[in-house]
Amino acid sequence: QTEQVQTALAKGSSLLIVNVVDTGSNDAAQNIVNLAKAAKIPVVFFNRSVDESVVSSYDKCVFVGTDYEMAGHMQGEMIGNYLVDNYDAVDLNGDGKISYAMFMGQLGNVEAIYRTQYGVEDANKVLEENGKAALEYFDSSNTDCYQVDQDGNWSATAANNYMTTNLTQYNEENKNMIELVICNNDGMAEGAISALNDKGYNLGTDDCKTIPVFGVDATDAAKQLIKDGKMTGTIKQDAEGMADCIADLTKNAGSGQDVMANTDSYNISENVKNKIYIPYAMYTGEE
């Protein structure tokens, strides 16, 4: 990616728009900022989170994305409310607790970290406020309480492989069935649902049991799964809103204005003046 940026600058680009590939450290993003600063052109990072120190290091650097903690908070709240309303139906073995699986997209990625943390913590908060037991991870030997895509691809394949293996040991016959699936994104949710389908769950028919599966992104595929009764809910990441904002910043740069001109209508970070947050929304197909 650094080579791509260097090539773009060598060809005379007057603006960089970057979905940074490495979110594990600040070095990659800071290097791109340094290159843009040396060329005296704006750089707009989008989607994948960039540290505040990087954005603040150059007055023509802007981040357009989401408040990454909010996806986890909203997913957790959505899960908690759903369980309160449907507790007995979800508690397949009637032990008064909900056994869950968690599929994490990538180690070291702050969005994955907070979705994994708050998706459970905030669900538990809602449950406990309503006199229900906290969620219980299905495999007591796994102290991490998640299964991560080792390739960092947030992939359906990784979730499908994990879920397929999980269901050989954790199932209704053994009275320890996984009763809830929480995924960092909709791709992993699709993979988990496919594994459940293979075992006769989540087929979207009236005579079929459905294990609640939650994701993040509100992809078209996830919306269809929700419509078909195979998936329960997701958190919408507004890609169109993000693109519209980037287009406004590009117009500013092209007309010689400050890159952040006329952005008062957007949700600007209180801590960093050049961070623009596009809000998330819950999606269950009922909107």
C-alpha positions in Angstrom: 0.0 0.0 0.0 2.9 2.4 0.7 4.2 1.7 -2.8 0.8 2.5 -4.2 0.8 5.8 -2.4 4.3 6.6 -3.6 3.3 5.8 -7.1 0.2 8.0 -6.8 2.3 10.9 -5.6 4.9 10.4 -8.3 2.1 10.7 -10.9 1.0 14.0 -9.4 -2.1 13.0 -7.4 -3.5 16.0 -5.5 -5.5 14.0 -2.9 -5.1 10.6 -1.2 -8.1 8.5 -0.1 -6.9 5.5 1.9 -8.6 2.5 3.5 -5.5 1.6 5.5 -4.6 -2.0 5.2 -2.6 -2.4 8.5 -4.6 -1.5 11.6 -2.4 -3.3 14.0 -0.1 -0.3 14.5 0.2 3.3 13.7 3.3 3.0 11.6 1.7 2.3 8.3 -0.9 5.1 8.6 1.7 7.6 9.9 4.1 6.8 7.0 1.3 7.6 4.5 0.5 10.9 6.4 4.2 11.8 6.2 4.3 11.2 2.5 1.2 13.3 2.0 2.5 16.1 4.2 5.8 16.2 2.3 3.8 16.6 -0.9 1.5 19.2 0.7 -1.7 17.4 -0.3 -4.7 16.2 1.8 -5.1 12.6 2.8 -8.5 11.1 3.8 -8.5 7.8 5.7 -11.8 5.9 5.7 -13.5 2.8 7.2 -10.6 1.2 9.1 -9.8 3.1 12.2 -6.7 5.4 12.4 -5.3 6.5 15.7 -6.0 10.0 16.8 -2.3 10.8 17.1 -2.0 10.1 13.3 -4.9 12.2 12.3 -3.8 15.1 14.5 -0.2 15.0 13.1 -1.2 16.8 9.9 -3.9 19.5 9.5 -4.9 18.2 6.0 -5.4 14.6 7.3 -9.0 13.5 7.9 -10.6 10.3 9.1 -14.1 9.3 7.9 -15.6 6.3 9.5 -17.4 5.1 12.6 -17.0 5.4 16.3 -15.7 1.8 16.4 -16.8 1.2 19.9 -20.5 2.0 19.0 -20.9 -1.1 16.8 -20.1 -3.3 19.8 -22.3 -1.3 22.2 -25.3 -1.4 19.8 -24.9 -5.0 19.0 -24.8 -5.9 22.7 -27.9 -3.8 23.4 -29.7 -5.4 20.5 -28.8 -8.9 21.6 -29.7 -8.2 25.2 -33.1 -6.8 24.3 -33.8 -9.8 22.0 -32.9 -12.3 24.7 -35.1 -10.6 27.3 -38.1 -10.9 24.9 -37.3 -14.5 23.8 -35.4 -16.0 26.7 -37.3 -19.3 27.2 -37.3 -20.0 23.4 -33.5 -19.4 23.1 -32.7 -21.4 26.3 -33.0 -24.7 24.5 -31.8 -26.9 27.5 -33.8 -24.9 30.0 -30.8 -24.4 32.4 -31.6 -20.7 32.9 -28.5 -19.6 31.0 -27.7 -18.8 27.4 -24.7 -20.5 25.9 -23.0 -18.4 23.1 -20.3 -18.6 20.5 -18.3 -15.5 19.5 -16.5 -15.2 16.2 -13.8 -12.5 16.0 -12.6 -11.1 12.7 -9.0 -10.1 13.4 -6.5 -10.0 16.3 -5.2 -6.5 17.1 -7.9 -4.7 15.2 -9.6 -2.2 17.5 -13.0 -2.6 15.8 -12.8 -6.4 16.3 -11.6 -6.0 19.9 -14.4 -3.7 21.0 -17.1 -5.6 19.1 -16.0 -8.8 20.8 -15.9 -7.0 24.2 -19.1 -4.9 24.1 -21.2 -7.3 22.2 -21.1 -9.5 25.3 -20.7 -6.9 28.0 -23.7 -4.8 26.9 -25.9 -7.8 26.3 -25.1 -8.9 29.9 -25.9 -5.5 31.2 -29.4 -5.6 29.7 -29.9 -9.2 30.9 -28.9 -8.5 34.4 -31.1 -5.4 34.6 -34.0 -7.7 33.7 -33.1 -10.4 36.3 -31.5 -12.8 33.8 -28.3 -14.7 34.0 -25.2 -13.4 32.1 -24.2 -15.1 28.9 -22.0 -18.2 29.3 -19.4 -19.0 26.7 -20.1 -22.5 25.3 -16.5 -23.9 25.8 -15.3 -23.4 29.3 -11.8 -24.4 28.3 -11.5 -21.4 26.0 -10.6 -18.6 28.4 -10.5 -16.0 25.5 -14.2 -16.6 25.0 -13.9 -16.1 21.2 -12.7 -17.9 18.1 -10.7 -15.7 15.8 -10.1 -15.8 12.0 -6.4 -16.6 12.2 -5.9 -15.1 8.7 -7.5 -11.8 9.9 -9.9 -11.9 7.0 -13.2 -11.7 9.0 -14.3 -14.6 6.7 -17.3 -16.7 6.3 -15.0 -19.7 5.8 -13.3 -19.3 9.2 -16.7 -19.0 11.0 -18.1 -21.9 9.1 -15.2 -24.2 9.9 -15.3 -23.3 13.6 -19.1 -23.7 13.9 -19.1 -27.0 12.0 -16.5 -28.3 14.5 -18.3 -26.9 17.5 -21.5 -28.5 16.6 -20.0 -32.0 16.6 -19.6 -31.7 20.4 -22.0 -28.9 21.4 -25.4 -29.9 20.3 -29.0 -30.7 21.5 -28.3 -34.4 21.7 -25.6 -33.6 24.3 -27.8 -31.0 26.0 -25.1 -28.3 25.6 -26.2 -26.8 22.3 -24.8 -23.4 21.4 -27.9 -21.2 21.8 -26.6 -17.8 20.5 -24.0 -16.8 17.9 -22.3 -13.3 17.9 -20.2 -12.3 15.0 -17.9 -9.3 14.4 -19.3 -9.0 10.9 -22.0 -10.3 8.6 -19.6 -12.4 6.6 -18.8 -14.5 9.6 -22.5 -14.6 10.4 -23.2 -16.1 7.0 -20.6 -18.8 7.6 -22.0 -19.7 11.0 -25.5 -19.9 9.5 -24.4 -22.2 6.8 -23.0 -24.6 9.4 -26.2 -24.4 11.3 -28.2 -25.1 8.1 -26.2 -28.2 7.6 -27.4 -29.5 10.9 -31.0 -28.5 10.2 -31.2 -25.2 12.0 -32.0 -21.7 10.7 -33.7 -22.9 7.6 -36.3 -20.1 7.8 -39.3 -22.5 8.0 -41.9 -22.7 10.7 -41.0 -26.2 11.7 -37.3 -25.4 12.1 -35.5 -24.2 15.2 -33.5 -21.0 14.8 -30.4 -20.2 16.7 -30.1 -16.4 17.0 -27.2 -15.1 14.9 -26.1 -11.4 15.1 -23.6 -9.6 12.9 -22.3 -6.2 11.9 -22.5 -4.3 8.5 -26.0 -4.8 7.2 -24.8 -6.3 4.0 -27.3 -7.1 1.3 -26.7 -10.8 2.0 -27.4 -10.4 5.7 -30.5 -8.4 5.1 -31.8 -11.2 2.9 -30.9 -13.8 5.6 -32.9 -11.7 8.1 -35.8 -11.4 5.7 -35.7 -15.2 5.2 -35.8 -15.8 9.0 -32.3 -17.3 9.1 -30.5 -14.5 10.9 -31.7 -12.3 13.7 -30.1 -8.9 13.5 -27.1 -6.8 12.4 -25.7 -3.3 12.9 -25.8 -1.1 9.8 -22.6 0.6 8.8 -23.6 3.4 6.4 -21.3 2.9 3.5 -23.3 5.4 1.3 -23.1 8.0 4.0 -19.3 7.5 4.3 -19.0 7.8 0.5 -21.0 11.0 0.4 -18.8 12.5 3.1 -15.6 11.5 1.2 -17.1 13.1 -1.9 -17.7 16.4 0.0 -14.1 16.4 1.2 -12.9 15.7 -2.3 -14.8 18.7 -3.7 -13.2 20.8 -1.0 -9.8 19.7 -2.0 -10.5 20.1 -5.7 -11.8 23.7 -5.2 -8.8 24.8 -3.1 -10.8 25.0 0.1 -9.8 23.6 3.5 -10.5 19.9 3.3 -12.9 20.2 6.3 -14.8 23.2 5.0 -18.6 23.0 5.2 -18.7 19.9 7.3 -20.6 21.3 10.3 -23.6 19.0 9.5 -21.5 15.9 10.2 -20.7 14.3 13.5 -17.3 15.6 14.3 -15.2 14.0 17.1 -15.0 16.1 20.3 -11.4 15.1 20.7 -10.0 15.4 17.2 -11.3 18.1 14.9 -10.5 16.1 11.7 -12.4 12.9 12.7 -15.8 12.5 11.1 -18.1 9.8 12.5 -20.8 8.3 10.3 -23.4 6.8 12.7 -24.4 3.1 13.0 -28.0 1.9 13.2 -29.6 -1.4 14.4 -31.2 -3.6 11.6 -33.6 -6.4 12.3 -35.7 -6.2 9.1 -38.5 -4.4 10.9 -37.5 -0.9 10.1 
